Amino acid sequence: MNLDLVLILELLAMGCVSGFLAGLLGIGGGMLLVPALTYIATAQGFPNAYVVKMALATSLATILFTSLSSVRAHHKRGAVRWDVVKLLAPGIVAGSLLGAQIAKLLSTQTLALVFAVFVSYSALQMFIDKKPKPSRQLPQGAGMFGTGTVIGSLSALVGAGGGFISVPFMAWCNVPIHTAVATSAALGFPIAVAGTIGYIFAGWNLQGVPAGSFGYVYLPALALIATTSVLFAPLGAKAAHKLDVKQLKRAFACLLILLAAYMASKGLAS
């Protein structure tokens, strides 16, 4: 990837947007970053077999930074349920490592279509602002491990922070929505750590990857996106406690549908 000035500015801007959304909605920026990075990598002539996997891996790696920045702001407001984080984290780590290995086995076409399906579903739920009716309490033990495994594996497959599953799950279990968003931000860190490690090992000793790649993670893009995302994640977290984000969520859902359509076309055309 030839990092000219325009591309550098694009990656910095992507970091601003993804960081703000990570703090605001608790979903991480992966749903935005993966299609954008896929498009950029394709335009730069990356091997087609690697473009989606590198986009997923690099997106997950950025969450290492945005989650820490976002959760710090949420923690100051006392909104993070650390007891929930501790119960879900072991399953999340196992699932994220597993998801990266599954991604290695899947083709670019399949991964692009998997991403499109999950993002379309998340966008629909976001647009209609569906709030699961609180009907139960959080499970314990094996139930939380299993839930964490599902969250981690799907997050690794779509390069996101897991909020598209963890926030509705916690709301369903009588966790207030602002607390669920804050706790989801904290869960993004173990997802990102395990998923990034998984993608590094899955992409070890690959042939034909561009200079600056560490497994499937493309370090120059990671550095630029992380630089601005860590600055904007606290702003999103602050806004989450002050704004009614319903209309913003609907606008973002429409954008997600377009991005999902691009990824679906990428999968079908490959």
NORFEN-V677666 format. One record per run of one state. SS is the DSSP state (h for helix, s for strand, l for the rest). FROM is the first residue (numbers start at 1). LEN is the number of residues. If there is no record, write none. Layout:
ss-><SS;SS>
from-><FROM;FROM>
len-><LEN;LEN>
This chain:
ss-><l;h;l;h;l;h;l;h;l;h;l;h;l;h;l;h;l;s;l;s;h;l;h;l>
from-><1;5;26;30;44;51;77;82;106;108;128;142;159;163;173;177;203;213;215;217;219;241;246;270>
len-><4;21;4;14;7;26;5;24;2;20;14;17;4;10;4;26;10;2;2;2;22;5;24;1>
